[in-house]
Amino acid sequence: MPSKNTICLWFDDDALEAATFYAKTFPDSAVGAVHHAPGDYPSGRAGDVITVEFTVAGIPCVGLNGGTAFKHSEAFSFQICTEDQAETDRLWQAIVGNGGQESVCGWCKDKWGISWQISPRVLLEAMDNPDRAAAKRAFDAMMQMGKIDIAGIEAALKG
């Protein structure tokens, strides 16, 4: 039974490639049904993959091969909470090393233009630290980072 709420991501023509990459990269992710167009459409032909059902870290998604009319922006991103530096490094490198690009404050973009926030739990907890001076130090440290360095966040918390 389909989910009541599903994120639809627009791709030029490579939704299956993206879904397959996400499924092998992120825990609790999988490719589900692949649907083929029953007839020709403005950016494709009968038989082309038109939609792909998949999950990313447990979130139901559908990839739509809709052509080049729309592009992704940072206004939408997946935020993936990591437990340690090894997981942070692995996910960051998977995205950036597969044709993606680095950004700042734990953000990167995959080769399809989808934005990702690779956010270690330590960073998320630091932002809520009741010691607001420590939270600000951690925040200021994050603002200088590309990929988040957990040791740097922990050092900033300690002052």
PyMOL commands that set and color helices and strands:
alter all, ss='L'
color gray80, all
select helices_A, chain A and resi 15-25+85-96+121-127+132-143+150-158
alter helices_A, ss='H'
color red, helices_A
select strands_A, chain A and resi 7-11+30-36+49-56+59-65+77-82+101-102+107-109+115-120
alter strands_A, ss='S'
color yellow, strands_A
deselect
rebuild
show_as cartoon
